[in-house]
Amino acid sequence: MFQLLSIVQLVLAILLIALVLIQRANTDASGAFGADGGSGAALEKRGAEKTVYRLTLLVALLFVASVLFPIIKG
């Protein structure tokens, strides 16, 4: 069981890293300081970008669950 969980965690970690790297980076630092500089609609995720974002959240939640599972199971 422990070996299977380790393999699942490894696969999820690699997938999570790949998904984070695929996402478009926002190089404009003004967003970090609250200066939007335009309408919020321009920063809205659409299409494939939204799908990758949601998939990243799902994989991150699965990874956290796989890490917490042995702790909760005891």
mmCIF file of the N, C-alpha and C atoms, coordinates in Angstrom:
data_MODEL
# 
_entry.id   MODEL 
# 
loop_
_atom_site.group_PDB 
_atom_site.id 
_atom_site.type_symbol 
_atom_site.label_atom_id 
_atom_site.label_alt_id 
_atom_site.label_comp_id 
_atom_site.label_asym_id 
_atom_site.label_entity_id 
_atom_site.label_seq_id 
_atom_site.pdbx_PDB_ins_code 
_atom_site.Cartn_x 
_atom_site.Cartn_y 
_atom_site.Cartn_z 
_atom_site.occupancy 
_atom_site.B_iso_or_equiv 
_atom_site.pdbx_formal_charge 
_atom_site.auth_seq_id 
_atom_site.auth_comp_id 
_atom_site.auth_asym_id 
_atom_site.auth_atom_id 
_atom_site.pdbx_PDB_model_num 
ATOM 1   N N  . MET A 1 1  ? 0.823   -1.195 0.000   1.00 0.00 ? 1  MET A N  1 
ATOM 2   C CA . MET A 1 1  ? 0.000   0.000  0.000   1.00 0.00 ? 1  MET A CA 1 
ATOM 3   C C  . MET A 1 1  ? 0.869   1.261  0.000   1.00 0.00 ? 1  MET A C  1 
ATOM 4   N N  . PHE A 1 2  ? 1.921   1.254  0.823   1.00 0.00 ? 2  PHE A N  1 
ATOM 5   C CA . PHE A 1 2  ? 2.809   2.407  0.906   1.00 0.00 ? 2  PHE A CA 1 
ATOM 6   C C  . PHE A 1 2  ? 3.508   2.671  -0.421  1.00 0.00 ? 2  PHE A C  1 
ATOM 7   N N  . GLN A 1 3  ? 3.921   1.606  -1.105  1.00 0.00 ? 3  GLN A N  1 
ATOM 8   C CA . GLN A 1 3  ? 4.615   1.758  -2.386  1.00 0.00 ? 3  GLN A CA 1 
ATOM 9   C C  . GLN A 1 3  ? 3.674   2.329  -3.451  1.00 0.00 ? 3  GLN A C  1 
ATOM 10  N N  . LEU A 1 4  ? 2.423   1.867  -3.464  1.00 0.00 ? 4  LEU A N  1 
ATOM 11  C CA . LEU A 1 4  ? 1.446   2.380  -4.419  1.00 0.00 ? 4  LEU A CA 1 
ATOM 12  C C  . LEU A 1 4  ? 1.175   3.862  -4.171  1.00 0.00 ? 4  LEU A C  1 
ATOM 13  N N  . LEU A 1 5  ? 1.056   4.228  -2.907  1.00 0.00 ? 5  LEU A N  1 
ATOM 14  C CA . LEU A 1 5  ? 0.818   5.640  -2.552  1.00 0.00 ? 5  LEU A CA 1 
ATOM 15  C C  . LEU A 1 5  ? 2.001   6.512  -2.966  1.00 0.00 ? 5  LEU A C  1 
ATOM 16  N N  . SER A 1 6  ? 3.208   5.993  -2.804  1.00 0.00 ? 6  SER A N  1 
ATOM 17  C CA . SER A 1 6  ? 4.397   6.741  -3.211  1.00 0.00 ? 6  SER A CA 1 
ATOM 18  C C  . SER A 1 6  ? 4.427   6.956  -4.719  1.00 0.00 ? 6  SER A C  1 
ATOM 19  N N  . ILE A 1 7  ? 4.034   5.957  -5.473  1.00 0.00 ? 7  ILE A N  1 
ATOM 20  C CA . ILE A 1 7  ? 3.996   6.078  -6.937  1.00 0.00 ? 7  ILE A CA 1 
ATOM 21  C C  . ILE A 1 7  ? 2.936   7.092  -7.359  1.00 0.00 ? 7  ILE A C  1 
ATOM 22  N N  . VAL A 1 8  ? 1.775   7.041  -6.712  1.00 0.00 ? 8  VAL A N  1 
ATOM 23  C CA . VAL A 1 8  ? 0.698   7.994  -7.020  1.00 0.00 ? 8  VAL A CA 1 
ATOM 24  C C  . VAL A 1 8  ? 1.152   9.417  -6.715  1.00 0.00 ? 8  VAL A C  1 
ATOM 25  N N  . GLN A 1 9  ? 1.822   9.614  -5.577  1.00 0.00 ? 9  GLN A N  1 
ATOM 26  C CA . GLN A 1 9  ? 2.307   10.936 -5.222  1.00 0.00 ? 9  GLN A CA 1 
ATOM 27  C C  . GLN A 1 9  ? 3.353   11.436 -6.210  1.00 0.00 ? 9  GLN A C  1 
ATOM 28  N N  . LEU A 1 10 ? 4.219   10.561 -6.664  1.00 0.00 ? 10 LEU A N  1 
ATOM 29  C CA . LEU A 1 10 ? 5.237   10.945 -7.637  1.00 0.00 ? 10 LEU A CA 1 
ATOM 30  C C  . LEU A 1 10 ? 4.610   11.369 -8.960  1.00 0.00 ? 10 LEU A C  1 
ATOM 31  N N  . VAL A 1 11 ? 3.641   10.591 -9.422  1.00 0.00 ? 11 VAL A N  1 
ATOM 32  C CA . VAL A 1 11 ? 2.961   10.922 -10.682 1.00 0.00 ? 11 VAL A CA 1 
ATOM 33  C C  . VAL A 1 11 ? 2.208   12.240 -10.551 1.00 0.00 ? 11 VAL A C  1 
ATOM 34  N N  . LEU A 1 12 ? 1.500   12.429 -9.435  1.00 0.00 ? 12 LEU A N  1 
ATOM 35  C CA . LEU A 1 12 ? 0.764   13.676 -9.219  1.00 0.00 ? 12 LEU A CA 1 
ATOM 36  C C  . LEU A 1 12 ? 1.705   14.873 -9.123  1.00 0.00 ? 12 LEU A C  1 
ATOM 37  N N  . ALA A 1 13 ? 2.845   14.698 -8.479  1.00 0.00 ? 13 ALA A N  1 
ATOM 38  C CA . ALA A 1 13 ? 3.812   15.795 -8.354  1.00 0.00 ? 13 ALA A CA 1 
ATOM 39  C C  . ALA A 1 13 ? 4.364   16.196 -9.720  1.00 0.00 ? 13 ALA A C  1 
ATOM 40  N N  . ILE A 1 14 ? 4.715   15.228 -10.531 1.00 0.00 ? 14 ILE A N  1 
ATOM 41  C CA . ILE A 1 14 ? 5.239   15.532 -11.869 1.00 0.00 ? 14 ILE A CA 1 
ATOM 42  C C  . ILE A 1 14 ? 4.167   16.200 -12.718 1.00 0.00 ? 14 ILE A C  1 
ATOM 43  N N  . LEU A 1 15 ? 2.935   15.696 -12.645 1.00 0.00 ? 15 LEU A N  1 
ATOM 44  C CA . LEU A 1 15 ? 1.832   16.295 -13.400 1.00 0.00 ? 15 LEU A CA 1 
ATOM 45  C C  . LEU A 1 15 ? 1.549   17.714 -12.927 1.00 0.00 ? 15 LEU A C  1 
ATOM 46  N N  . LEU A 1 16 ? 1.599   17.945 -11.624 1.00 0.00 ? 16 LEU A N  1 
ATOM 47  C CA . LEU A 1 16 ? 1.360   19.279 -11.078 1.00 0.00 ? 16 LEU A CA 1 
ATOM 48  C C  . LEU A 1 16 ? 2.437   20.261 -11.530 1.00 0.00 ? 16 LEU A C  1 
ATOM 49  N N  . ILE A 1 17 ? 3.685   19.838 -11.511 1.00 0.00 ? 17 ILE A N  1 
ATOM 50  C CA . ILE A 1 17 ? 4.778   20.697 -11.983 1.00 0.00 ? 17 ILE A CA 1 
ATOM 51  C C  . ILE A 1 17 ? 4.579   21.052 -13.452 1.00 0.00 ? 17 ILE A C  1 
ATOM 52  N N  . ALA A 1 18 ? 4.233   20.056 -14.263 1.00 0.00 ? 18 ALA A N  1 
ATOM 53  C CA . ALA A 1 18 ? 4.021   20.302 -15.696 1.00 0.00 ? 18 ALA A CA 1 
ATOM 54  C C  . ALA A 1 18 ? 2.864   21.275 -15.924 1.00 0.00 ? 18 ALA A C  1 
ATOM 55  N N  . LEU A 1 19 ? 1.772   21.100 -15.193 1.00 0.00 ? 19 LEU A N  1 
ATOM 56  C CA . LEU A 1 19 ? 0.618   21.981 -15.372 1.00 0.00 ? 19 LEU A CA 1 
ATOM 57  C C  . LEU A 1 19 ? 0.926   23.414 -14.946 1.00 0.00 ? 19 LEU A C  1 
ATOM 58  N N  . VAL A 1 20 ? 1.675   23.576 -13.882 1.00 0.00 ? 20 VAL A N  1 
ATOM 59  C CA . VAL A 1 20 ? 2.041   24.926 -13.441 1.00 0.00 ? 20 VAL A CA 1 
ATOM 60  C C  . VAL A 1 20 ? 2.940   25.592 -14.477 1.00 0.00 ? 20 VAL A C  1 
ATOM 61  N N  . LEU A 1 21 ? 3.863   24.839 -15.040 1.00 0.00 ? 21 LEU A N  1 
ATOM 62  C CA . LEU A 1 21 ? 4.763   25.417 -16.043 1.00 0.00 ? 21 LEU A CA 1 
ATOM 63  C C  . LEU A 1 21 ? 4.059   25.744 -17.354 1.00 0.00 ? 21 LEU A C  1 
ATOM 64  N N  . ILE A 1 22 ? 2.981   25.033 -17.659 1.00 0.00 ? 22 ILE A N  1 
ATOM 65  C CA . ILE A 1 22 ? 2.233   25.278 -18.896 1.00 0.00 ? 22 ILE A CA 1 
ATOM 66  C C  . ILE A 1 22 ? 1.467   26.593 -18.826 1.00 0.00 ? 22 ILE A C  1 
ATOM 67  N N  . GLN A 1 23 ? 1.000   26.944 -17.631 1.00 0.00 ? 23 GLN A N  1 
ATOM 68  C CA . GLN A 1 23 ? 0.183   28.148 -17.494 1.00 0.00 ? 23 GLN A CA 1 
ATOM 69  C C  . GLN A 1 23 ? 0.954   29.395 -17.876 1.00 0.00 ? 23 GLN A C  1 
ATOM 70  N N  . ARG A 1 24 ? 0.243   30.326 -18.434 1.00 0.00 ? 24 ARG A N  1 
ATOM 71  C CA . ARG A 1 24 ? 0.844   31.585 -18.860 1.00 0.00 ? 24 ARG A CA 1 
ATOM 72  C C  . ARG A 1 24 ? 1.268   32.396 -17.654 1.00 0.00 ? 24 ARG A C  1 
ATOM 73  N N  . ALA A 1 25 ? 2.490   32.871 -17.673 1.00 0.00 ? 25 ALA A N  1 
ATOM 74  C CA . ALA A 1 25 ? 2.994   33.687 -16.567 1.00 0.00 ? 25 ALA A CA 1 
ATOM 75  C C  . ALA A 1 25 ? 2.633   35.146 -16.805 1.00 0.00 ? 25 ALA A C  1 
ATOM 76  N N  . ASN A 1 26 ? 2.179   35.802 -15.748 1.00 0.00 ? 26 ASN A N  1 
ATOM 77  C CA . ASN A 1 26 ? 1.889   37.227 -15.817 1.00 0.00 ? 26 ASN A CA 1 
ATOM 78  C C  . ASN A 1 26 ? 3.128   37.963 -15.322 1.00 0.00 ? 26 ASN A C  1 
ATOM 79  N N  . THR A 1 27 ? 3.879   38.572 -16.235 1.00 0.00 ? 27 THR A N  1 
ATOM 80  C CA . THR A 1 27 ? 5.133   39.223 -15.874 1.00 0.00 ? 27 THR A CA 1 
ATOM 81  C C  . THR A 1 27 ? 4.939   40.647 -15.390 1.00 0.00 ? 27 THR A C  1 
ATOM 82  N N  . ASP A 1 28 ? 3.719   41.171 -15.465 1.00 0.00 ? 28 ASP A N  1 
ATOM 83  C CA . ASP A 1 28 ? 3.450   42.523 -15.013 1.00 0.00 ? 28 ASP A CA 1 
ATOM 84  C C  . ASP A 1 28 ? 3.288   42.526 -13.498 1.00 0.00 ? 28 ASP A C  1 
ATOM 85  N N  . ALA A 1 29 ? 4.178   43.175 -12.786 1.00 0.00 ? 29 ALA A N  1 
ATOM 86  C CA . ALA A 1 29 ? 4.164   43.171 -11.327 1.00 0.00 ? 29 ALA A CA 1 
ATOM 87  C C  . ALA A 1 29 ? 3.120   44.116 -10.746 1.00 0.00 ? 29 ALA A C  1 
ATOM 88  N N  . SER A 1 30 ? 2.484   44.931 -11.559 1.00 0.00 ? 30 SER A N  1 
ATOM 89  C CA . SER A 1 30 ? 1.525   45.888 -11.022 1.00 0.00 ? 30 SER A CA 1 
ATOM 90  C C  . SER A 1 30 ? 0.314   45.187 -10.421 1.00 0.00 ? 30 SER A C  1 
ATOM 91  N N  . GLY A 1 31 ? -0.011  43.994 -10.877 1.00 0.00 ? 31 GLY A N  1 
ATOM 92  C CA . GLY A 1 31 ? -1.133  43.251 -10.320 1.00 0.00 ? 31 GLY A CA 1 
ATOM 93  C C  . GLY A 1 31 ? -0.896  42.857 -8.878  1.00 0.00 ? 31 GLY A C  1 
ATOM 94  N N  . ALA A 1 32 ? 0.343   42.700 -8.492  1.00 0.00 ? 32 ALA A N  1 
ATOM 95  C CA . ALA A 1 32 ? 0.661   42.314 -7.121  1.00 0.00 ? 32 ALA A CA 1 
ATOM 96  C C  . ALA A 1 32 ? 0.425   43.457 -6.148  1.00 0.00 ? 32 ALA A C  1 
ATOM 97  N N  . PHE A 1 33 ? 0.435   44.673 -6.659  1.00 0.00 ? 33 PHE A N  1 
ATOM 98  C CA . PHE A 1 33 ? 0.266   45.841 -5.802  1.00 0.00 ? 33 PHE A CA 1 
ATOM 99  C C  . PHE A 1 33 ? -1.113  46.464 -5.924  1.00 0.00 ? 33 PHE A C  1 
ATOM 100 N N  . GLY A 1 34 ? -2.019  45.803 -6.607  1.00 0.00 ? 34 GLY A N  1 
ATOM 101 C CA . GLY A 1 34 ? -3.390  46.274 -6.705  1.00 0.00 ? 34 GLY A CA 1 
ATOM 102 C C  . GLY A 1 34 ? -3.656  47.249 -7.825  1.00 0.00 ? 34 GLY A C  1 
ATOM 103 N N  . ALA A 1 35 ? -2.657  47.615 -8.592  1.00 0.00 ? 35 ALA A N  1 
ATOM 104 C CA . ALA A 1 35 ? -2.861  48.523 -9.719  1.00 0.00 ? 35 ALA A CA 1 
ATOM 105 C C  . ALA A 1 35 ? -3.258  47.692 -10.930 1.00 0.00 ? 35 ALA A C  1 
ATOM 106 N N  . ASP A 1 36 ? -4.557  47.613 -11.163 1.00 0.00 ? 36 ASP A N  1 
ATOM 107 C CA . ASP A 1 36 ? -5.065  46.752 -12.230 1.00 0.00 ? 36 ASP A CA 1 
ATOM 108 C C  . ASP A 1 36 ? -4.655  47.251 -13.605 1.00 0.00 ? 36 ASP A C  1 
ATOM 109 N N  . GLY A 1 37 ? -4.752  48.511 -13.832 1.00 0.00 ? 37 GLY A N  1 
ATOM 110 C CA . GLY A 1 37 ? -4.321  49.070 -15.097 1.00 0.00 ? 37 GLY A CA 1 
ATOM 111 C C  . GLY A 1 37 ? -5.295  48.865 -16.238 1.00 0.00 ? 37 GLY A C  1 
ATOM 112 N N  . GLY A 1 38 ? -6.430  48.277 -15.980 1.00 0.00 ? 38 GLY A N  1 
ATOM 113 C CA . GLY A 1 38 ? -7.404  48.048 -17.033 1.00 0.00 ? 38 GLY A CA 1 
ATOM 114 C C  . GLY A 1 38 ? -8.597  47.313 -16.471 1.00 0.00 ? 38 GLY A C  1 
ATOM 115 N N  . SER A 1 39 ? -9.429  46.850 -17.390 1.00 0.00 ? 39 SER A N  1 
ATOM 116 C CA . SER A 1 39 ? -10.621 46.142 -16.930 1.00 0.00 ? 39 SER A CA 1 
ATOM 117 C C  . SER A 1 39 ? -10.264 44.730 -16.495 1.00 0.00 ? 39 SER A C  1 
ATOM 118 N N  . GLY A 1 40 ? -11.042 44.185 -15.585 1.00 0.00 ? 40 GLY A N  1 
ATOM 119 C CA . GLY A 1 40 ? -10.826 42.833 -15.097 1.00 0.00 ? 40 GLY A CA 1 
ATOM 120 C C  . GLY A 1 40 ? -11.124 41.783 -16.146 1.00 0.00 ? 40 GLY A C  1 
ATOM 121 N N  . ALA A 1 41 ? -11.908 42.147 -17.168 1.00 0.00 ? 41 ALA A N  1 
ATOM 122 C CA . ALA A 1 41 ? -12.277 41.187 -18.201 1.00 0.00 ? 41 ALA A CA 1 
ATOM 123 C C  . ALA A 1 41 ? -11.076 40.761 -19.024 1.00 0.00 ? 41 ALA A C  1 
ATOM 124 N N  . ALA A 1 42 ? -10.062 41.611 -19.120 1.00 0.00 ? 42 ALA A N  1 
ATOM 125 C CA . ALA A 1 42 ? -8.883  41.275 -19.913 1.00 0.00 ? 42 ALA A CA 1 
ATOM 126 C C  . ALA A 1 42 ? -8.078  40.152 -19.263 1.00 0.00 ? 42 ALA A C  1 
ATOM 127 N N  . LEU A 1 43 ? -8.224  39.973 -17.949 1.00 0.00 ? 43 LEU A N  1 
ATOM 128 C CA . LEU A 1 43 ? -7.468  38.953 -17.238 1.00 0.00 ? 43 LEU A CA 1 
ATOM 129 C C  . LEU A 1 43 ? -8.280  37.689 -16.991 1.00 0.00 ? 43 LEU A C  1 
ATOM 130 N N  . GLU A 1 44 ? -9.492  37.645 -17.524 1.00 0.00 ? 44 GLU A N  1 
ATOM 131 C CA . GLU A 1 44 ? -10.355 36.489 -17.318 1.00 0.00 ? 44 GLU A CA 1 
ATOM 132 C C  . GLU A 1 44 ? -9.843  35.294 -18.112 1.00 0.00 ? 44 GLU A C  1 
ATOM 133 N N  . LYS A 1 45 ? -9.847  34.121 -17.469 1.00 0.00 ? 45 LYS A N  1 
ATOM 134 C CA . LYS A 1 45 ? -9.383  32.907 -18.139 1.00 0.00 ? 45 LYS A CA 1 
ATOM 135 C C  . LYS A 1 45 ? -10.483 32.390 -19.064 1.00 0.00 ? 45 LYS A C  1 
ATOM 136 N N  . ARG A 1 46 ? -10.090 31.955 -20.249 1.00 0.00 ? 46 ARG A N  1 
ATOM 137 C CA . ARG A 1 46 ? -11.060 31.446 -21.214 1.00 0.00 ? 46 ARG A CA 1 
ATOM 138 C C  . ARG A 1 46 ? -10.500 30.234 -21.918 1.00 0.00 ? 46 ARG A C  1 
ATOM 139 N N  . GLY A 1 47 ? -11.372 29.371 -22.362 1.00 0.00 ? 47 GLY A N  1 
ATOM 140 C CA . GLY A 1 47 ? -11.000 28.246 -23.196 1.00 0.00 ? 47 GLY A CA 1 
ATOM 141 C C  . GLY A 1 47 ? -10.014 27.286 -22.560 1.00 0.00 ? 47 GLY A C  1 
ATOM 142 N N  . ALA A 1 48 ? -8.942  27.019 -23.288 1.00 0.00 ? 48 ALA A N  1 
ATOM 143 C CA . ALA A 1 48 ? -7.940  26.053 -22.838 1.00 0.00 ? 48 ALA A CA 1 
ATOM 144 C C  . ALA A 1 48 ? -7.241  26.519 -21.562 1.00 0.00 ? 48 ALA A C  1 
ATOM 145 N N  . GLU A 1 49 ? -7.049  27.826 -21.431 1.00 0.00 ? 49 GLU A N  1 
ATOM 146 C CA . GLU A 1 49 ? -6.387  28.361 -20.230 1.00 0.00 ? 49 GLU A CA 1 
ATOM 147 C C  . GLU A 1 49 ? -7.215  28.058 -18.981 1.00 0.00 ? 49 GLU A C  1 
ATOM 148 N N  . LYS A 1 50 ? -8.534  28.184 -19.100 1.00 0.00 ? 50 LYS A N  1 
ATOM 149 C CA . LYS A 1 50 ? -9.421  27.894 -17.979 1.00 0.00 ? 50 LYS A CA 1 
ATOM 150 C C  . LYS A 1 50 ? -9.411  26.402 -17.647 1.00 0.00 ? 50 LYS A C  1 
ATOM 151 N N  . THR A 1 51 ? -9.360  25.563 -18.678 1.00 0.00 ? 51 THR A N  1 
ATOM 152 C CA . THR A 1 51 ? -9.308  24.117 -18.478 1.00 0.00 ? 51 THR A CA 1 
ATOM 153 C C  . THR A 1 51 ? -8.020  23.708 -17.773 1.00 0.00 ? 51 THR A C  1 
ATOM 154 N N  . VAL A 1 52 ? -6.891  24.264 -18.193 1.00 0.00 ? 52 VAL A N  1 
ATOM 155 C CA . VAL A 1 52 ? -5.603  23.951 -17.567 1.00 0.00 ? 52 VAL A CA 1 
ATOM 156 C C  . VAL A 1 52 ? -5.605  24.427 -16.126 1.00 0.00 ? 52 VAL A C  1 
ATOM 157 N N  . TYR A 1 53 ? -6.182  25.579 -15.869 1.00 0.00 ? 53 TYR A N  1 
ATOM 158 C CA . TYR A 1 53 ? -6.268  26.118 -14.509 1.00 0.00 ? 53 TYR A CA 1 
ATOM 159 C C  . TYR A 1 53 ? -7.078  25.185 -13.603 1.00 0.00 ? 53 TYR A C  1 
ATOM 160 N N  . ARG A 1 54 ? -8.233  24.764 -14.074 1.00 0.00 ? 54 ARG A N  1 
ATOM 161 C CA . ARG A 1 54 ? -9.075  23.874 -13.281 1.00 0.00 ? 54 ARG A CA 1 
ATOM 162 C C  . ARG A 1 54 ? -8.419  22.509 -13.073 1.00 0.00 ? 54 ARG A C  1 
ATOM 163 N N  . LEU A 1 55 ? -7.742  22.011 -14.102 1.00 0.00 ? 55 LEU A N  1 
ATOM 164 C CA . LEU A 1 55 ? -7.032  20.742 -13.988 1.00 0.00 ? 55 LEU A CA 1 
ATOM 165 C C  . LEU A 1 55 ? -5.891  20.847 -12.979 1.00 0.00 ? 55 LEU A C  1 
ATOM 166 N N  . THR A 1 56 ? -5.220  21.997 -12.963 1.00 0.00 ? 56 THR A N  1 
ATOM 167 C CA . THR A 1 56 ? -4.153  22.227 -11.986 1.00 0.00 ? 56 THR A CA 1 
ATOM 168 C C  . THR A 1 56 ? -4.709  22.206 -10.565 1.00 0.00 ? 56 THR A C  1 
ATOM 169 N N  . LEU A 1 57 ? -5.840  22.846 -10.354 1.00 0.00 ? 57 LEU A N  1 
ATOM 170 C CA . LEU A 1 57 ? -6.476  22.831 -9.028  1.00 0.00 ? 57 LEU A CA 1 
ATOM 171 C C  . LEU A 1 57 ? -6.867  21.414 -8.622  1.00 0.00 ? 57 LEU A C  1 
ATOM 172 N N  . LEU A 1 58 ? -7.414  20.655 -9.550  1.00 0.00 ? 58 LEU A N  1 
ATOM 173 C CA . LEU A 1 58 ? -7.819  19.288 -9.256  1.00 0.00 ? 58 LEU A CA 1 
ATOM 174 C C  . LEU A 1 58 ? -6.619  18.418 -8.881  1.00 0.00 ? 58 LEU A C  1 
ATOM 175 N N  . VAL A 1 59 ? -5.548  18.516 -9.654  1.00 0.00 ? 59 VAL A N  1 
ATOM 176 C CA . VAL A 1 59 ? -4.343  17.725 -9.374  1.00 0.00 ? 59 VAL A CA 1 
ATOM 177 C C  . VAL A 1 59 ? -3.727  18.149 -8.043  1.00 0.00 ? 59 VAL A C  1 
ATOM 178 N N  . ALA A 1 60 ? -3.742  19.447 -7.753  1.00 0.00 ? 60 ALA A N  1 
ATOM 179 C CA . ALA A 1 60 ? -3.205  19.930 -6.476  1.00 0.00 ? 60 ALA A CA 1 
ATOM 180 C C  . ALA A 1 60 ? -4.017  19.376 -5.304  1.00 0.00 ? 60 ALA A C  1 
ATOM 181 N N  . LEU A 1 61 ? -5.324  19.357 -5.420  1.00 0.00 ? 61 LEU A N  1 
ATOM 182 C CA . LEU A 1 61 ? -6.171  18.805 -4.362  1.00 0.00 ? 61 LEU A CA 1 
ATOM 183 C C  . LEU A 1 61 ? -5.950  17.309 -4.194  1.00 0.00 ? 61 LEU A C  1 
ATOM 184 N N  . LEU A 1 62 ? -5.805  16.588 -5.306  1.00 0.00 ? 62 LEU A N  1 
ATOM 185 C CA . LEU A 1 62 ? -5.521  15.155 -5.229  1.00 0.00 ? 62 LEU A CA 1 
ATOM 186 C C  . LEU A 1 62 ? -4.175  14.894 -4.568  1.00 0.00 ? 62 LEU A C  1 
ATOM 187 N N  . PHE A 1 63 ? -3.191  15.730 -4.877  1.00 0.00 ? 63 PHE A N  1 
ATOM 188 C CA . PHE A 1 63 ? -1.871  15.573 -4.270  1.00 0.00 ? 63 PHE A CA 1 
ATOM 189 C C  . PHE A 1 63 ? -1.934  15.797 -2.765  1.00 0.00 ? 63 PHE A C  1 
ATOM 190 N N  . VAL A 1 64 ? -2.616  16.853 -2.347  1.00 0.00 ? 64 VAL A N  1 
ATOM 191 C CA . VAL A 1 64 ? -2.753  17.137 -0.921  1.00 0.00 ? 64 VAL A CA 1 
ATOM 192 C C  . VAL A 1 64 ? -3.499  15.999 -0.229  1.00 0.00 ? 64 VAL A C  1 
ATOM 193 N N  . ALA A 1 65 ? -4.543  15.486 -0.870  1.00 0.00 ? 65 ALA A N  1 
ATOM 194 C CA . ALA A 1 65 ? -5.292  14.370 -0.291  1.00 0.00 ? 65 ALA A CA 1 
ATOM 195 C C  . ALA A 1 65 ? -4.417  13.128 -0.157  1.00 0.00 ? 65 ALA A C  1 
ATOM 196 N N  . SER A 1 66 ? -3.566  12.887 -1.151  1.00 0.00 ? 66 SER A N  1 
ATOM 197 C CA . SER A 1 66 ? -2.695  11.708 -1.085  1.00 0.00 ? 66 SER A CA 1 
ATOM 198 C C  . SER A 1 66 ? -1.631  11.850 -0.007  1.00 0.00 ? 66 SER A C  1 
ATOM 199 N N  . VAL A 1 67 ? -1.250  13.078 0.310   1.00 0.00 ? 67 VAL A N  1 
ATOM 200 C CA . VAL A 1 67 ? -0.279  13.311 1.382   1.00 0.00 ? 67 VAL A CA 1 
ATOM 201 C C  . VAL A 1 67 ? -0.959  13.175 2.744   1.00 0.00 ? 67 VAL A C  1 
ATOM 202 N N  . LEU A 1 68 ? -2.174  13.662 2.871   1.00 0.00 ? 68 LEU A N  1 
ATOM 203 C CA . LEU A 1 68 ? -2.888  13.633 4.148   1.00 0.00 ? 68 LEU A CA 1 
ATOM 204 C C  . LEU A 1 68 ? -3.508  12.276 4.457   1.00 0.00 ? 68 LEU A C  1 
ATOM 205 N N  . PHE A 1 69 ? -3.719  11.455 3.450   1.00 0.00 ? 69 PHE A N  1 
ATOM 206 C CA . PHE A 1 69 ? -4.383  10.155 3.629   1.00 0.00 ? 69 PHE A CA 1 
ATOM 207 C C  . PHE A 1 69 ? -3.677  9.286  4.678   1.00 0.00 ? 69 PHE A C  1 
ATOM 208 N N  . PRO A 1 70 ? -2.362  9.089  4.597   1.00 0.00 ? 70 PRO A N  1 
ATOM 209 C CA . PRO A 1 70 ? -1.725  8.244  5.626   1.00 0.00 ? 70 PRO A CA 1 
ATOM 210 C C  . PRO A 1 70 ? -1.777  8.858  7.027   1.00 0.00 ? 70 PRO A C  1 
ATOM 211 N N  . ILE A 1 71 ? -1.785  10.179 7.106   1.00 0.00 ? 71 ILE A N  1 
ATOM 212 C CA . ILE A 1 71 ? -1.834  10.849 8.409   1.00 0.00 ? 71 ILE A CA 1 
ATOM 213 C C  . ILE A 1 71 ? -3.208  10.643 9.048   1.00 0.00 ? 71 ILE A C  1 
ATOM 214 N N  . ILE A 1 72 ? -4.252  10.807 8.254   1.00 0.00 ? 72 ILE A N  1 
ATOM 215 C CA . ILE A 1 72 ? -5.616  10.671 8.765   1.00 0.00 ? 72 ILE A CA 1 
ATOM 216 C C  . ILE A 1 72 ? -5.924  9.211  9.063   1.00 0.00 ? 72 ILE A C  1 
ATOM 217 N N  . LYS A 1 73 ? -5.467  8.323  8.188   1.00 0.00 ? 73 LYS A N  1 
ATOM 218 C CA . LYS A 1 73 ? -5.736  6.893  8.365   1.00 0.00 ? 73 LYS A CA 1 
ATOM 219 C C  . LYS A 1 73 ? -5.067  6.371  9.637   1.00 0.00 ? 73 LYS A C  1 
ATOM 220 N N  . GLY A 1 74 ? -3.912  6.918  9.935   1.00 0.00 ? 74 GLY A N  1 
ATOM 221 C CA . GLY A 1 74 ? -3.206  6.579  11.163  1.00 0.00 ? 74 GLY A CA 1 
ATOM 222 C C  . GLY A 1 74 ? -2.546  5.293  11.059  1.00 0.00 ? 74 GLY A C  1 
# 
